[in-house]
Amino acid sequence: MAGGGARAYTEAMKHGKSDDDEPRRWRAIWISDIHLGTRDCKAAYLLDFLKRNESDVLYLVGDVIDGWRLKTSWHYWDQSHNDVVQKLLRKARKGARVILVPGNHDEALRDFAGMHFGGVEVLLEAVHVTADGRRLLVVHGDQFDGVVRHAKIVAVLGSWAYDAALRVNHWFNSGRRLFGLPYWSLSKYLKHKVKNAVEFIASFEDEMTAETRRRGLDGIVCGHIHHAEIRDAGGVLYCNDGDWVESCTALVEDFDGTLSLLDWTREREGAAPREEAAA
């Protein structure tokens, strides 16, 4: 896509324009790690996704609002972030079941578990039964992150370091747009090339699947580590729906129970969507 075309598309997303009149319908959608209230939230992409995709159930799997950042500044809360909130509430009003499972960045919402706000149901965790009968634990995942559990200060410092990497990513992609190149996450690439980060992701996934197996469930859907994936882990289905600051991904369930990952940056910028490891 030419540089002008990419800019025009971004503006079209901001103004709600669509070249497809009829949205796709899914039985369920999972999204997480939106981080409203930060510069890195890809609100325009998310609004476009929400407009083009409908579901019977919509799971918000934590870190929807970045409370850690908002404690210090509201500088990055702009109109597009309000639009995301309004779009989610509108889906609930139109009949979708919207379930919010808070994460570590919006952990204050855990005090309101069992309550409804504007039709949005707050739960500490959920169990989703797919159309083909599989039982999936839905949880953000920070409960299985030893750093978040036992060293909150280290976790906060790590979050700021991650934000710095995203700043670099922002300017890197600004340069790519000047040459007509599509969005590509430099921070995501670097993260998965760093040995410790790779080992942390593997350890996190092992913890999650072990807990799922302990509960006698068939699989788990989580967020937290910003690494979208579907895979079989020793008979347990592990699904991570990714994020909306780097990869812009969502997990979706079709009406026959098939689970897929949608990569919205690839889909909306001309490349084939990543419907990865359908399960």
Buried (B, 14 or more C-beta within 10 A) or exposed (E): BEEEEBEEBBEBBBEEEEEEEEBEEBBBBBBBBBBBBBBBBBBBBBBBBBBBBBBBBBBBBBBBBBBBBBEEEEEBBBEBBEBBBEBBBBBBEEEBBBBBBBBBBBBEBBEEBEEEEEBBBBBEBBEBEBEEEBBBBBBBBBBBBEBBEEEEEEBBEEBEEBBEBBEEBEEBBEEBBEEEBBBBBBBBEEBEEEEEBEEBBEEBBBBBBBBBBEEEBBBBBBBBBBBBBBBEBEEBBBBBBBBBBBBBBBBBBBEEBBBBBBBBBBBBBEEEBBBBBEB
